[in-house]
Amino acid sequence: MSIDSAVLSFAGLVVLASIALTLLVSPWWLLLTGFAGVNMLQASVTGFCPAAIVFRRLGLKPGCAFQ
């Protein structure tokens, strides 16, 4: 698995978890979905992604987006 696919998988997992928590616990969990969206938008503009840094330190190989 590359860093690119790990970042996309993690973002999808955060969004799905947020939806589940919104339905089961509280609508305030939608803020987590908003945070994930803002983080993805920021990463696309600046190229800085904290999750990519963590996955790189965990030893995943870089893909074409996060080299």
TIVOFI-37966 format. One record per atom (N, C-alpha, C, O): residue in one letter; atom name; residue number from 1; x, y, z. Coordinates in pm, whole numbers. Layout:
a  CA  NUM  X  Y  Z;
...
This chain:
m  N  1  85  -117  0;
m  CA  1  0  0  0;
m  C  1  90  123  0;
m  O  1  189  129  73;
s  N  2  54  221  -82;
s  CA  2  131  344  -88;
s  C  2  72  448  8;
s  O  2  -38  430  61;
i  N  3  146  554  29;
i  CA  3  98  662  116;
i  C  3  -30  722  59;
i  O  3  -122  755  134;
d  N  4  -36  735  -75;
d  CA  4  -154  793  -138;
d  C  4  -281  714  -105;
d  O  4  -381  771  -62;
s  N  5  -274  583  -124;
s  CA  5  -394  502  -97;
s  C  5  -424  496  52;
s  O  5  -540  487  91;
a  N  6  -322  501  137;
a  CA  6  -345  502  281;
a  C  6  -415  630  325;
a  O  6  -505  625  409;
v  N  7  -374  743  269;
v  CA  7  -438  871  304;
v  C  7  -584  871  259;
v  O  7  -672  913  333;
l  N  8  -610  824  137;
l  CA  8  -747  819  88;
l  C  8  -833  723  170;
l  O  8  -948  752  201;
s  N  9  -776  608  206;
s  CA  9  -848  511  289;
s  C  9  -880  569  426;
s  O  9  -990  552  477;
f  N  10  -782  637  485;
f  CA  10  -802  696  617;
f  C  10  -910  805  612;
f  O  10  -995  812  701;
a  N  11  -908  889  509;
a  CA  11  -1009  995  496;
a  C  11  -1148  934  480;
a  O  11  -1244  981  540;
g  N  12  -1159  829  399;
g  CA  12  -1288  761  384;
g  C  12  -1336  700  512;
g  O  12  -1455  706  544;
l  N  13  -1245  640  587;
l  CA  13  -1279  580  716;
l  C  13  -1329  685  815;
l  O  13  -1425  661  888;
v  N  14  -1264  801  817;
v  CA  14  -1305  909  908;
v  C  14  -1445  957  871;
v  O  14  -1528  979  960;
v  N  15  -1473  973  742;
v  CA  15  -1606  1019  699;
v  C  15  -1713  916  735;
v  O  15  -1818  952  787;
l  N  16  -1687  788  706;
l  CA  16  -1785  684  738;
l  C  16  -1807  671  888;
l  O  16  -1921  653  933;
a  N  17  -1701  681  966;
a  CA  17  -1714  676  1113;
a  C  17  -1796  795  1163;
a  O  17  -1878  781  1253;
s  N  18  -1773  910  1104;
s  CA  18  -1847  1030  1144;
s  C  18  -1996  1015  1114;
s  O  18  -2080  1055  1194;
i  N  19  -2028  958  999;
i  CA  19  -2169  937  966;
i  C  19  -2233  839  1064;
i  O  19  -2344  863  1112;
a  N  20  -2164  730  1094;
a  CA  20  -2218  632  1189;
a  C  20  -2237  695  1326;
a  O  20  -2340  674  1390;
l  N  21  -2139  772  1372;
l  CA  21  -2150  835  1503;
l  C  21  -2260  941  1505;
l  O  21  -2325  961  1607;
t  N  22  -2282  1008  1392;
t  CA  22  -2390  1106  1383;
t  C  22  -2525  1037  1398;
t  O  22  -2613  1086  1469;
l  N  23  -2541  923  1333;
l  CA  23  -2668  851  1341;
l  C  23  -2690  786  1478;
l  O  23  -2803  779  1526;
l  N  24  -2583  740  1540;
l  CA  24  -2597  664  1664;
l  C  24  -2582  747  1792;
l  O  24  -2639  712  1895;
v  N  25  -2506  857  1785;
v  CA  25  -2474  930  1908;
v  C  25  -2528  1072  1907;
v  O  25  -2615  1106  1986;
s  N  26  -2475  1154  1817;
s  CA  26  -2511  1296  1819;
s  C  26  -2482  1361  1684;
s  O  26  -2384  1324  1618;
p  N  27  -2564  1456  1642;
p  CA  27  -2538  1526  1517;
p  C  27  -2408  1609  1520;
p  O  27  -2358  1649  1414;
w  N  28  -2354  1634  1636;
w  CA  28  -2231  1710  1647;
w  C  28  -2113  1638  1582;
w  O  28  -2012  1701  1551;
w  N  29  -2125  1507  1559;
w  CA  29  -2017  1432  1494;
w  C  29  -2001  1472  1348;
w  O  29  -1900  1438  1286;
l  N  30  -2097  1544  1291;
l  CA  30  -2082  1595  1154;
l  C  30  -1965  1694  1144;
l  O  30  -1912  1717  1036;
l  N  31  -1927  1752  1258;
l  CA  31  -1810  1839  1259;
l  C  31  -1684  1764  1217;
l  O  31  -1595  1821  1155;
l  N  32  -1677  1636  1251;
l  CA  32  -1563  1555  1211;
l  C  32  -1559  1539  1059;
l  O  32  -1451  1543  999;
t  N  33  -1674  1522  996;
t  CA  33  -1680  1516  850;
t  C  33  -1634  1649  790;
t  O  33  -1560  1651  692;
g  N  34  -1678  1758  849;
g  CA  34  -1635  1890  802;
g  C  34  -1485  1909  817;
g  O  34  -1420  1964  728;
f  N  35  -1430  1864  927;
f  CA  35  -1286  1874  949;
f  C  35  -1210  1794  844;
f  O  35  -1110  1841  791;
a  N  36  -1258  1673  814;
a  CA  36  -1193  1589  713;
a  C  36  -1198  1657  576;
a  O  36  -1099  1656  503;
g  N  37  -1311  1715  543;
g  CA  37  -1324  1784  415;
g  C  37  -1233  1905  404;
g  O  37  -1169  1926  301;
v  N  38  -1226  1984  509;
v  CA  38  -1138  2101  510;
v  C  38  -992  2058  501;
v  O  38  -912  2121  432;
n  N  39  -957  1950  570;
n  CA  39  -820  1901  566;
n  C  39  -784  1852  426;
n  O  39  -673  1877  379;
m  N  40  -876  1781  358;
m  CA  40  -849  1735  222;
m  C  40  -834  1852  125;
m  O  40  -747  1851  38;
l  N  41  -918  1954  141;
l  CA  41  -908  2073  56;
l  C  41  -777  2146  80;
l  O  41  -710  2188  -15;
q  N  42  -739  2161  206;
q  CA  42  -613  2227  240;
q  C  42  -495  2150  185;
q  O  42  -400  2211  134;
a  N  43  -497  2019  194;
a  CA  43  -387  1937  143;
a  C  43  -376  1947  -9;
a  O  43  -266  1944  -64;
s  N  44  -489  1960  -77;
s  CA  44  -484  1972  -223;
s  C  44  -427  2106  -267;
s  O  44  -368  2115  -375;
v  N  45  -444  2208  -186;
v  CA  45  -393  2342  -222;
v  C  45  -247  2358  -181;
v  O  45  -166  2409  -258;
t  N  46  -213  2315  -60;
t  CA  46  -79  2340  -7;
t  C  46  18  2225  -27;
t  O  46  139  2245  -28;
g  N  47  -34  2103  -42;
g  CA  47  51  1985  -52;
g  C  47  97  1933  83;
g  O  47  173  1836  89;
f  N  48  53  1995  191;
f  CA  48  89  1952  327;
f  C  48  -22  1865  383;
f  O  48  -136  1909  394;
c  N  49  11  1743  420;
c  CA  49  -88  1650  476;
c  C  49  -28  1580  597;
c  O  49  63  1498  582;
p  N  50  -77  1610  717;
p  CA  50  -24  1545  836;
p  C  50  -36  1393  832;
p  O  50  53  1323  881;
a  N  51  -144  1341  776;
a  CA  51  -161  1196  769;
a  C  51  -53  1134  681;
a  O  51  -4  1025  712;
a  N  52  -15  1201  573;
a  CA  52  91  1149  485;
a  C  52  224  1142  559;
a  O  52  302  1049  539;
i  N  53  249  1240  644;
i  CA  53  373  1241  722;
i  C  53  375  1122  818;
i  O  53  477  1055  833;
v  N  54  261  1097  883;
v  CA  54  253  984  976;
v  C  54  271  853  902;
v  O  54  345  766  948;
f  N  55  206  837  787;
f  CA  55  219  712  712;
f  C  55  361  693  658;
f  O  55  410  581  650;
r  N  56  427  802  622;
r  CA  56  567  793  577;
r  C  56  655  743  690;
r  O  56  742  658  669;
r  N  57  633  795  810;
r  CA  57  712  752  926;
r  C  57  683  607  965;
r  O  57  766  540  1027;
l  N  58  565  559  928;
l  CA  58  530  420  955;
l  C  58  591  326  851;
l  O  58  580  204  863;
g  N  59  656  383  749;
g  CA  59  729  302  652;
g  C  59  658  272  522;
g  O  59  705  188  445;
l  N  60  545  337  495;
l  CA  60  478  313  369;
l  C  60  555  380  255;
l  O  60  617  484  274;
k  N  61  550  318  138;
k  CA  61  622  373  24;
k  C  61  544  491  -34;
k  O  61  421  490  -33;
p  N  62  615  592  -83;
p  CA  62  545  708  -141;
p  C  62  480  672  -274;
p  O  62  528  586  -348;
g  N  63  370  740  -301;
g  CA  63  302  728  -430;
g  C  63  333  852  -513;
g  O  63  429  923  -484;
c  N  64  254  878  -613;
c  CA  64  282  993  -698;
c  C  64  238  1125  -636;
c  O  64  293  1230  -671;
a  N  65  141  1123  -544;
a  CA  65  93  1247  -483;
a  C  65  181  1296  -367;
a  O  65  207  1415  -355;
f  N  66  225  1205  -283;
f  CA  66  302  1243  -164;
f  C  66  443  1186  -175;
f  O  66  473  1081  -118;
q  N  67  529  1255  -246;
q  CA  67  667  1207  -263;
q  C  67  762  1285  -175;
q  O  67  882  1259  -177;
